[in-house]
Amino acid sequence: MARAGLDKDPRDIAVMFDGVAKGYDRTNTVMTMGFDRRWRETTRQVLDASPGEKVLDLAAGTAVSTVEYARSGAWCVAADFSLEMLRGGADRGVPRVAADAFHLPFATDAFDAVTVSFGLRNMNDTVAALAEMRRVVRPGGRLVICEVSQPPLRPLRWLYRNTVLRGLPLVTKPFSSNSEAYSYLAESMRDWHDQRTVAELIAKAGWREVEWLNLTFGVVALHRATNPD
């Protein structure tokens, strides 16, 4: 397993997620102490999709998040480059598409909104991926990113990085189908950008009106932006 960094090989990442697909949702809930449900609900509220809108849920995994967003009445499609993750969501009742985040198989301006939950940090060229997302969203459409972040309070940040993340592989080992992968995931969480840096990357990709909201003391952050007219 390659060490986490900003030069992630997409093939390695896809193989890794294929390996953790079995039991992934259960392990996620254990790993986040159940906060994953609350983060999905808050993401849906910030996304604010309406009936009749089209929403792309990118890096959707087993489509748990896609089902949550579809509660709004919008037409939501789950896209991911891990076939095993998509197969894991076969019974979820939402359309699923195998897709490369850098070459999305959708027409320009096809969606009213795009969202990514805990997948942006696994894309090896963040700005290029964000720019491709903007291509498939209509002018005036929305971007919502839910991703791990860095707690702004220094003592909490130290505790998070040196205690929580170091213990993560041990906590998830009994529940995961690939415990080695969670060492990578913990490392990628430790190496990921802070809130302001992510906002700057989003703006660099051409999105506007970028803002963020800290969740759970900043361990996770929601970023929202608009595709300019």
Sequence and secondary structure as in RCSB ss.txt:
>XXXX:A:sequence
MARAGLDKDPRDIAVMFDGVAKGYDRTNTVMTMGFDRRWRETTRQVLDASPGEKVLDLAAGTAVSTVEYARSGAW
CVAADFSLEMLRGGADRGVPRVAADAFHLPFATDAFDAVTVSFGLRNMNDTVAALAEMRRVVRPGGRLVICEVSQ
PPLRPLRWLYRNTVLRGLPLVTKPFSSNSEAYSYLAESMRDWHDQRTVAELIAKAGWREVEWLNLTFGVVALHRA
TNPD
>XXXX:A:secstr
    SSS  HHHHHHHHHHH TTHHHHHHHHTTTHHHHHHHHHHHHH   TT EEEEET TTSHHHHHHHTTT E
EEEEES HHHHHHTTTS S EEE BTTB SS TT EEEEEEES GGG SSHHHHHHHHHHTEEEEEEEEEEEE  
 SSHHHHHHIIIIIHHHHHHHHTTT S HHHHHHHHHHHHHS  HHHHHHHHHHTT EEEEEEEEGGGTEEEEEE
E   
